Amino acid sequence: MLLTRKRRMPAPLSWLAGLVLSCSLVGVGHAQSLEPEHEIRRLMLATEEAVSAERWSEAGEYLNRLQVMKGEKPAEYLYYRGRAMLQAKHFNEARSALEGYVSRVGADGKHYQQSLKLITDIEKQSKANARALVEGNVVVKEPVAVIEPAGEEGLASLRKLYLAKTDREALTIHLNALLDANGWRKDKTVVRLDRPADIQYRVTINDSELTVQQVRREIDGTLVRKTSPLPVYGVNPQPRWDCEAVVGACWIYDPRDGSRLFQLAHNPAKVSEIARTLGRLIRNLQQGSAGN
């Protein structure tokens, strides 16, 4: 009977196979550990390709990875983020990103003209959504911050805190204090208490409507003041708001048409309180003299 012996791989060949496997694993490791500047560039190229092919889910994945990476990202990151957010119908975030792109590149930017057109389209759509929401014709699916009704205990505390005679007076003082502390600044690295914010607001009551004054500090230090009325009757006393970390700002939206009413520092907790206080004041004015 002929016996067949099982051949074994010679030791040198086994060692060589292990070396090839080790080298393959090392190669994979190097592919996943590019320096940040090269990884950002790689993901930007992948994002550009995905957006051009309208593969929005894929583009969103790359953009999310870029968002958490340290290191400076090219201005085109904001453009592609705006495109992806617009496709997802997150109009506020899309507008913020596109405006950030325009601010960084100016008129010489590759996507400057297209960004301006998209911003205009977003503005039209936002106003249409706001009108439809007021008329009750449609449910807007964009995330909306819900403002809870004010309780009597909270109003009593505010009157006591500010030594105010009425709820209306207390709410107005509190709103202006919050606005003063959360103005928007171009330089977000250092906040100096002795230097006012670049954009500030003050709200006053004129008869039965609010008056909003915006004070904008220009580069040369001059102040530009703009005052506009805000009638309260027939408007939703639950102002919408949102924040965008990419551009370092939060916004509270005009309850009449969905346009931007306040541009504030990126502090969601404080902006939520500002929106809630504004809503309480609007509701108070809607109640007429009984709200005093």
C-alpha positions in Angstrom: 0.0 0.0 0.0 1.4 3.3 -1.0 1.2 6.0 1.6 0.9 9.6 0.7 2.7 12.1 3.0 1.2 15.5 3.6 3.7 18.1 2.5 4.5 21.0 4.8 5.5 24.5 3.7 9.1 25.0 4.3 9.9 27.4 7.1 11.4 30.1 4.9 8.2 30.2 2.8 6.0 30.4 5.9 8.0 33.4 7.1 7.7 35.0 3.7 3.9 34.6 3.7 3.7 36.2 7.2 5.9 39.1 6.0 3.6 39.7 3.1 0.6 39.7 5.3 2.2 42.1 7.8 3.2 44.5 5.0 -0.3 44.4 3.7 -1.7 45.4 7.2 1.0 48.1 7.6 0.0 49.5 4.2 -3.6 49.7 5.2 -2.6 51.4 8.4 -0.7 54.1 6.5 -3.6 54.6 4.2 -5.8 55.5 7.2 -3.4 57.8 8.9 -2.7 60.6 6.4 -1.7 63.9 8.0 -4.7 66.1 8.5 -4.0 68.5 5.7 -3.8 65.6 3.2 -6.9 63.9 4.6 -8.9 67.1 4.4 -7.8 67.5 0.8 -8.7 63.8 0.1 -12.2 64.2 1.6 -12.7 67.5 -0.2 -12.0 65.8 -3.6 -14.4 63.0 -2.6 -17.1 65.5 -1.6 -16.7 67.4 -4.9 -17.1 64.3 -6.9 -20.2 63.1 -4.9 -21.9 66.5 -5.2 -21.1 66.7 -8.9 -22.7 63.3 -9.3 -25.6 64.3 -7.0 -24.8 61.4 -4.6 -26.1 63.4 -1.7 -25.9 60.7 1.0 -22.3 60.0 0.1 -21.5 63.7 0.1 -23.1 64.1 3.5 -20.9 61.3 4.9 -17.7 63.1 3.7 -18.9 66.4 4.9 -19.7 65.0 8.4 -16.1 63.6 8.6 -14.7 66.9 7.5 -16.7 68.8 10.1 -15.1 67.1 13.0 -11.5 67.3 11.6 -9.1 69.7 13.1 -7.3 72.0 10.7 -8.4 74.7 8.3 -10.8 73.7 5.6 -11.0 75.3 2.2 -13.8 77.7 1.5 -15.3 75.2 -0.9 -16.2 73.1 2.2 -18.9 75.7 3.0 -20.2 75.7 -0.5 -20.6 71.9 -0.7 -22.1 71.9 2.8 -24.6 74.5 1.7 -25.5 72.4 -1.4 -26.0 69.3 0.7 -28.1 71.1 3.4 -30.2 72.6 0.7 -30.8 69.2 -0.9 -31.9 68.0 2.6 -34.3 71.0 2.9 -32.4 72.4 5.9 -32.8 75.9 4.5 -31.3 77.8 7.5 -28.2 75.7 7.7 -27.8 75.9 3.9 -28.0 79.7 3.8 -25.5 80.0 6.7 -23.0 77.9 4.9 -23.4 79.6 1.6 -23.1 83.0 3.1 -20.0 81.9 4.9 -18.5 80.8 1.6 -19.4 84.2 -0.1 -17.8 86.1 2.8 -14.6 84.1 2.6 -14.0 84.1 -1.2 -15.6 87.3 -2.3 -16.6 88.0 -6.0 -13.6 86.0 -7.3 -14.7 82.7 -5.8 -15.4 79.9 -8.3 -18.9 79.3 -6.9 -19.7 82.9 -6.1 -22.4 83.5 -8.6 -24.1 80.2 -8.0 -24.0 80.7 -4.2 -25.8 84.1 -4.6 -28.5 82.5 -6.7 -28.9 79.7 -4.2 -29.2 82.1 -1.3 -31.9 84.0 -3.2 -33.8 80.7 -3.8 -33.5 79.8 -0.1 -34.8 83.2 0.9 -37.9 82.8 -1.4 -38.5 79.3 -0.1 -38.2 80.3 3.5 -40.7 83.2 3.0 -43.1 80.9 1.2 -42.9 78.3 4.0 -43.5 81.1 6.6 -46.6 82.3 4.8 -47.9 78.8 4.4 -47.3 78.1 8.1 -49.2 81.3 9.1 -52.1 80.4 6.7 -52.1 76.8 8.0 -51.7 75.4 4.5 -48.6 73.3 5.1 -46.5 71.7 7.8 -42.9 72.9 7.5 -40.6 70.0 8.3 -37.5 72.1 9.1 -36.5 71.7 12.8 -38.3 74.3 14.8 -37.4 75.3 18.4 -40.5 75.0 20.5 -41.1 77.8 22.9 -43.1 76.9 26.0 -45.7 79.3 27.4 -44.5 81.5 30.2 -45.6 80.6 33.8 -46.8 83.2 36.3 -44.1 82.1 38.7 -41.4 83.0 36.2 -42.8 86.4 35.5 -43.1 87.1 39.2 -39.4 86.3 39.6 -38.5 88.6 36.8 -40.5 91.5 38.3 -38.7 91.0 41.5 -35.3 90.7 39.9 -35.6 93.9 37.9 -37.8 95.8 40.4 -40.4 96.2 37.6 -44.0 97.2 38.1 -45.4 95.1 35.3 -44.7 91.8 33.5 -44.3 93.8 30.3 -41.6 96.0 31.8 -39.8 93.0 33.3 -39.8 91.0 30.0 -38.5 94.0 28.1 -35.6 94.6 30.5 -34.8 90.9 30.6 -34.8 90.6 26.8 -32.5 93.5 26.3 -30.1 92.2 29.0 -29.9 88.9 27.2 -29.4 90.6 23.8 -26.7 92.8 25.2 -24.8 89.8 26.6 -25.0 87.7 23.4 -24.2 90.1 20.6 -22.4 88.8 17.5 -18.6 89.3 17.2 -16.3 88.8 14.3 -13.4 87.9 16.5 -14.7 84.9 18.5 -11.3 84.0 20.1 -11.3 86.8 22.7 -14.4 88.5 24.2 -13.5 91.8 25.8 -16.0 93.1 28.2 -14.9 96.7 27.5 -15.5 96.3 23.8 -19.1 96.1 22.5 -20.1 93.4 20.1 -20.0 94.0 16.3 -23.8 93.5 16.1 -26.1 94.4 19.0 -29.9 94.9 19.4 -32.3 96.7 21.6 -36.0 96.2 21.8 -38.5 98.9 22.9 -42.3 99.1 23.1 -44.1 101.7 21.1 -47.8 101.6 21.8 -48.8 98.0 21.0 -45.9 97.0 18.9 -42.2 96.3 19.3 -39.4 98.4 17.8 -36.1 96.6 17.1 -32.9 98.6 16.8 -29.8 97.0 15.3 -26.4 98.6 15.9 -23.7 97.4 13.6 -20.0 98.3 14.2 -18.1 98.8 10.9 -14.4 98.0 10.4 -13.5 101.6 10.9 -15.3 101.7 14.2 -18.3 103.7 13.0 -21.8 102.6 14.2 -24.7 102.1 11.8 -28.1 102.1 13.4 -31.2 100.6 11.8 -34.6 100.6 13.4 -37.6 98.6 12.3 -41.1 98.1 13.7 -42.4 94.6 14.7 -46.2 94.5 14.9 -47.4 91.7 17.1 -51.0 91.1 16.2 -51.6 88.1 14.0 -48.0 86.7 14.4 -47.0 83.5 15.9 -45.7 84.1 19.5 -43.2 81.3 19.2 -40.2 82.6 17.3 -38.1 80.1 15.4 -34.3 80.0 16.0 -31.3 77.9 15.1 -27.5 77.9 15.3 -24.7 77.1 12.8 -21.4 76.2 14.3 -19.6 76.4 11.0 -20.1 80.2 10.8 -20.2 80.7 14.6 -23.6 82.4 14.8 -27.2 81.8 15.8 -30.4 83.4 14.4 -33.9 84.2 15.6 -36.4 84.6 12.8 -39.0 87.1 12.2 -42.4 85.5 13.0 -44.0 87.4 10.1 -42.0 86.2 7.1 -39.3 83.9 8.4 -36.5 86.4 7.6 -33.6 86.9 10.1 -34.5 89.2 12.9 -31.5 88.8 15.3 -27.9 87.6 14.5 -26.3 86.5 17.8 -23.3 84.7 19.2 -23.1 81.0 18.9 -24.7 80.0 22.2 -27.7 77.8 21.7 -28.8 77.8 25.4 -28.8 81.6 25.5 -30.4 82.0 22.1 -33.2 79.6 23.2 -33.8 81.8 26.2 -33.8 85.0 24.1 -36.4 83.4 21.7 -38.5 82.3 24.7 -38.4 85.7 26.3 -39.3 87.4 23.0 -42.2 85.1 22.6 -43.4 85.9 26.1 -43.2 89.6 25.3 -45.1 89.2 22.0 -47.8 87.2 23.8 -48.1 89.8 26.5 -48.6 92.6 24.0 -51.2 90.5 22.1 -53.2 90.4 25.3 -53.5 94.2 25.3 -53.7 96.2 28.5 -54.6 92.9 30.4 -51.0 91.8 29.8 -49.5 94.6 31.9 
